[in-house]
Amino acid sequence: MQSPSSQFSSRHSLDQAAALILTLLCAIWGLNQVGVKVANGGISPVCQAGLRSIGASILLLIWCRLRGIPLAERDSTLGVGIVAGLLFAVEFILIYWGLALTTASRGVIFIYTSPFVVAIGAHFFVPADRLTRGKAIGLIAAFAGLVLAFADGLRLPSHRELIGDIMCFGAAIAWGATTVMMKGSRLKHIAAEKNLMYQLGVSALILPIASVLLGEPGIFQPTPLVLAAFAYQVVIVAFMSYATWFWLVTKYPASHLAAFSFLTPIFGVAFGGLLLHEPITPALLAAVGLIGAGIYLVNRPSAPP
């Protein structure tokens, strides 16, 4: 077996293959926004997230068994792994609960402050991933593109919406903190599959309980379309795409990866327009340009001294 340093060695910048994989992941996650909306018609949101974690955990266990990937070996990561799993569960509780209180446009803006959390956290806890002026400008440009895309839904919030906004921002902090933990703790030395199992396993226990405490009806109208949308979340999103994302986190700088996540809501709007006939405004095209420029600036190689 390879040593941790050779098996999970990191790279200092994204290559073309990683950029293409990240773009595909953002498209998958953008389509997932449509899938969640469809599945909400028959399965309550937090219950849906919990069942998704349970299903994906089972698939991950089968995958690890077939590939001979150990999940139970002692490597001093249990404590930090449980903390990462708790953050993962809290993230989804805050997202689903927050979006019930505020508008989707406002929620997206606050949720996707997460790349800033990653960049700042990595600057202090991951020595090889410092926040430079170019990265900061790139993140601001990409975030400005996101705000432009969803500007029509922004206005002064009501008291209820303000609470929802705070919850969505809390979800962004939890999401960013989880990513930084994977790069700045013992979790960086273990397989991506074990990292994912920590998060799926803990959330599979917590989210169904949270659903009951929130008074959700659970599964109430499991039509074929609802079940197909839910299966997409389990197999493609929570199992395949998250395993790929966690592998990328072990290999590449967290702040570079996080910048790509700004594309996810843009893909979500695009798929919403194509599949749900939701409006696509000219501002979306300008937003894509700003986000693309921001991602380029974040990932542009630093000039030699």
N, C-alpha and C positions, 0 to 999 in steps of 0.2 A: 504493500500500500504506500502511496506517495505521502510525503510529509505535508503538513498543512501549508507550509510556505510555497511548496511547488504546486500542490493540488489546487490552491485557491489564490494564485498570484493575481495581482491587480494590474490594470493598465492605466496610464495617465491621461488618456484621451479616447474619445469614441472613434472607431473606424467606420468605414462605409457599411459593413455588414451589420454592425450594432445599430447604426442610424436607421437602416431599413427595417430591422426587427422592431425597433422602438416605434416607428411609424405604424407598422402593422398592429402592434399591441394597442396603440392609441385608437386605431380604427376599430379594433375588437371591443375596447372599453367604451368607445362612442356608441357603437351598435348596442352595447349592453344597456345604455340609458334607455333605448327604445324597448329592449327586452324587459327591463324592470317595469316600465310603464304598462306594457302588455300584461305581464304576470301579476301586477297589482290588481288587475281586474278579477283575479280569483284567489290570490294568496296575499295575506297582509304583509307589509314591507319588512318589518324586523323579523317576523316569522320566516319570510322568504329568505332573508340573509342567513338566518340560523340553519334552515334546511339546506341551503346552498353549501354552507361550511361542512355540514354532516356528509352530504353526498360527495363533495370534493375530497374530504378526508378519507373516505372509503376508497376512492379511486387512487389517491396518493399512496395509501397503504399497499394496494395491489401493485402499483408501479414500483415502489421501493422493494417489495418482495421479489418481483420478477427481475429487477436490476441488481439485486444483492446490496442495496444501500442500507446500511445500519441506521436505525432510528433510536435504539435503546441503549447504545453504548454510553459509558460515563465519560463526559468530556467537560464537566463543570459549567454547562450552559443551561441547566434546568431552570435556575432562578431567573436569569435574564431572558430566557426563552418564554417563560410564563408572563413576565412583564410585557414583552413584545406582543404576546397573544392578547393580553388584557387591553393594550393600546389599540390593537386591531379591532377588538370587539367594541370598545368605546367609540372608535371612529365611526363605525356603521350605525351604532345606536344614535349618535349625535347627528349624523347625516340624515337618517330617515326621520327622526323626531324633529330636527331643525327644519327640514323641508316641509313638514306638516304645518309649521308655524309661519314660515316666510315664503316668498315667491321663489320659483326655480331660478330665475335670472339673478336674484340677489344671492341665493344659496351658492350658485356656481362661482360667483366672484369670490366669496369668502372661502369656499372649499379649496379653490385653486390659488390661495396664498401659500399653500403647502411648499412649493418650490423655494420660497424665501426662507421658510423654516428649515428646510434641508440645507440650503446654502449657508445660512448663519450657523446652524448646528455643526455642519461639517467643518466650517472654518475653525471652530474651537475644539472639536473632538476627533477630527480626522486630519492629521498633519499634512497629508499629501493632497488635500482638497481645499485649498485656501480660497477665500472670496476675493477676487481681484476686481479692479474697476471695470474691466471688460465684461466680466460675468454679471456684475451689478447692473450695468447698462442693458445688457441682454435680457436679464430677468424683468427689468422695468418695462422694456419695449414689448416683450411677450405678454406681460400682464396688461399693459395698455391695450394690446390687441384684443385680449379677452374681454376687457371692460367695454371696448367699442362694439364687440359682437353682441353683448347683452345689455347695452346702454338703454334700450327702449324700456326695459323693465325696472330701471332704477329711479327712485324718488325718495323723498324723506320717509323713513319707516314709521309704522305704527308701533305701539308698545309690544304687541304680539310679534310683529316682524322683527323687531330689535332682538327679542329673545331668541328667535330662530336664527338670526344672523350670528349671534354670539355662539350658538351651538355649532353652526357650520364652521365658524372660525376655530372652535375647539376641536372639531373633527380634523381640520387642516393641521393643527398642531400635533394631534395624535398620529396622523399619517406621516408627517415629516419626522417626528421623533422616532417612529418605528424604523424608517429608512436609515436615519443616522445611527441608531443602535446597531443595525446590521453591519455598519462599516466601522464603528468605533468601540465595539465590545467583543467579547469572546465569540459572538455569533459569526464574525467574519471568517472564522476558522472552520466552520462546519459546512456540510453540503447544503445547497439551496433547498433541496427537498426537506431536510430536517428543519430549516428555518420556516418553511411554509407550513410544516406539520404543527409546529408550535402555535402558529397563528390560527390555522384552521381548527386545530383541536380545542384550544381554549375558547375560541368564539363559538364553536359548535356546542359547547356546554352553556355559555352565558347568554347568547342571543335568544334561544327559545324561552329561557326564563324571563328575559327582558320583555319579550313579546307578550307573555302572560301578564306580567306586571303592568304593562301599558294597556291592557284590556283589549288587545287585538282579537278579531274573530278567527284568525288562523287561516286554514284552507277552507274556502267557502264556495268556490265555483271553479273546479278544476277542469275547464274545457280543454280540448286538444291544443288550441292555440296557446292557452296559458301554460300548459305543461311543456309545450315545445320551447316557449320563451324561457321557462325555468330550467329546462335541460341545457339550453345554451349557456345559461349562467353557471351551471354546475360544471359541465364538461369543458367548454371552451374558455370561459372566463376564470373561474375560481381554481380549476385544476391546471389546464394547459398554459393559459396566459400568465397566471401568477407564478407558476414554476419557472417560466421563461424569464419573467421580470426579476425574480429573486436570484436567478443565475447571473443575470446582467449586473445586479447590484454587487455580487461577489467579485465581478471582474472589472468594473468601470467606476469612475468617480461618481458619487451620489448626486452632486449638484448638476453634473452634465446630463445625467439620466432624468432627473426631476424636471429639467427645463422642457423636455419633450411632452410632459403631461399636459401642458397648455393646449396641445392639439386635441386632447380627448373631448372636451365639450364642443369644439368646432366640428369634429366628426359627428358628435351627437346631434347637433343642429342639422347637419347635412343629411344624416340618415333619417332624422325626424321629418325633414322635408320630402325625402324620397319615399319613405314607407308610410308615414302618418299624415302626409300632406300638410305639414306645418310650414309656416312662411319662412323663406330664406331671403334675407334683405341684402342690398348691395354692401352694407357695412360689414357683412360676413367676409366678403372677398378682401376688403381692406384689412380686416382683422387677421386673416390668414397671412397676409404679407408682413404685418407687424410681428406676428408670432414666429414666422419663418426667420425674419431678420434677428429676432431675439435669440432663437435657438442657435443660429449661426454665431452670434457674438459670444454666447456662453461656451460654445464648443470650439471656438477658434483657438488654435495653438498659441500659447504665449510667445511673445517675441524674445529672442535670446538676449541676455544681458550684454 
